[in-house]
Amino acid sequence: MRLIINGESREVDAGTLAGLLTELDYEGGWLATALNGEVVPARERETCRIADGDRIEILSPMKGG
């Protein structure tokens, strides 16, 4: 399916937000995620279904000032 991830169109196989993070090699509980503009808490990613055309934002903290 085709998703918009952090503003870029990507073709992926995952069916859940957790599966997408694994497919894209994101690791760690320090990530913030949003699906179509709505924040998805880490505890809900396993059950959060994604569909063709969804907009996903994956944010991670940065070091520095």
Backbone hydrogen bonds in HBPLUS format (Angstrom, degrees):
<---DONOR---> <-ACCEPTOR-->    atom                        ^
c    i                          cat <-CA-CA->   ^        H-A-AA   ^      H-
h    n   atom  resd res      DA  || num        DHA   H-A  angle D-A-AA Bond
n    s   type  num  typ     dist DA aas  dist angle  dist       angle   num
A0012-VAL N   A0001-MET O   2.82 MM  11  5.48 164.1  1.85 162.4 165.3     1
A0053-GLY N   A0002-ARG O   2.73 MM  51  5.84 172.1  1.74 172.4 174.4     2
A0003-LEU N   A0010-ARG O   2.84 MM   7  5.39 162.4  1.87 161.7 166.3     3
A0010-ARG N   A0003-LEU O   2.78 MM   7  5.39 162.0  1.81 159.3 163.6     4
A0004-ILE N   A0054-ASP O   2.98 MM  50  6.31 168.4  1.99 161.0 163.8     5
A0056-ILE N   A0004-ILE O   2.73 MM  52  6.05 166.2  1.75 163.6 168.5     6
A0005-ILE N   A0008-GLU O   2.77 MM   3  5.22 157.6  1.82 155.7 147.9     7
A0008-GLU N   A0005-ILE O   2.98 MM   3  5.22 167.1  2.00 114.0 118.2     8
A0006-ASN N   A0056-ILE O   2.85 MM  50  6.27 164.7  1.88 162.8 166.2     9
A0050-ILE N   A0015-GLY O   3.04 MM  35  5.60 160.6  2.08 131.3 133.2    10
A0020-LEU N   A0016-THR O   2.92 MM   4  6.19 148.2  2.02 145.7 154.6    11
A0017-LEU N   A0048-CYS O   2.87 MM  31  5.64 145.8  1.99 154.7 165.9    12
A0021-LEU N   A0017-LEU O   3.03 MM   4  6.34 158.6  2.07 151.0 155.5    13
A0018-ALA N   A0045-ARG O   3.11 MM  27  4.90 149.8  2.21 123.6 115.8    14
A0022-THR N   A0018-ALA O   3.10 MM   4  6.39 156.1  2.16 147.6 153.9    15
A0023-GLU N   A0019-GLY O   2.86 MM   4  6.07 161.7  1.89 147.7 153.3    16
A0024-LEU N   A0020-LEU O   2.90 MM   4  6.11 148.8  2.00 150.8 158.8    17
A0026-TYR N   A0021-LEU O   2.81 MM   5  5.03 165.9  1.83 159.0 156.7    18
A0025-ASP N   A0022-THR O   3.03 MM   3  4.98 161.7  2.07 106.5 111.3    19
A0032-ALA N   A0059-LEU O   2.88 MM  27  5.04 163.3  1.91 148.5 152.4    20
A0059-LEU N   A0032-ALA O   2.82 MM  27  5.04 173.8  1.83 156.3 158.3    21
A0040-VAL N   A0033-THR O   2.86 MM   7  5.53 168.9  1.87 138.8 139.9    22
A0034-ALA N   A0057-GLU O   2.95 MM  23  5.06 145.0  2.08 144.8 148.5    23
A0057-GLU N   A0034-ALA O   2.98 MM  23  5.06 159.1  2.02 141.1 145.2    24
A0035-LEU N   A0038-GLU O   2.84 MM   3  5.27 157.4  1.89 149.4 146.9    25
A0038-GLU N   A0035-LEU O   3.04 MM   3  5.27 166.7  2.06 114.1 118.2    26
A0036-ASN N   A0055-ARG O   2.67 MM  19  4.83 175.5  1.68 158.2 159.3    27
A0044-GLU N   A0041-PRO O   2.93 MM   3  5.50 157.3  1.98 118.7 126.1    28
A0045-ARG N   A0042-ALA O   3.29 MM   3  5.46 165.4  2.31 109.8 114.1    29
A0048-CYS N   A0044-GLU O   3.04 MM   4  6.00 117.8  2.45 143.9 160.8    30
A0048-CYS N   A0045-ARG O   3.38 MM   3  4.97 147.9  2.50  91.3 100.3    31
A0054-ASP N   A0051-ALA O   3.00 MM   3  5.72 158.6  2.05 147.8 147.9    32
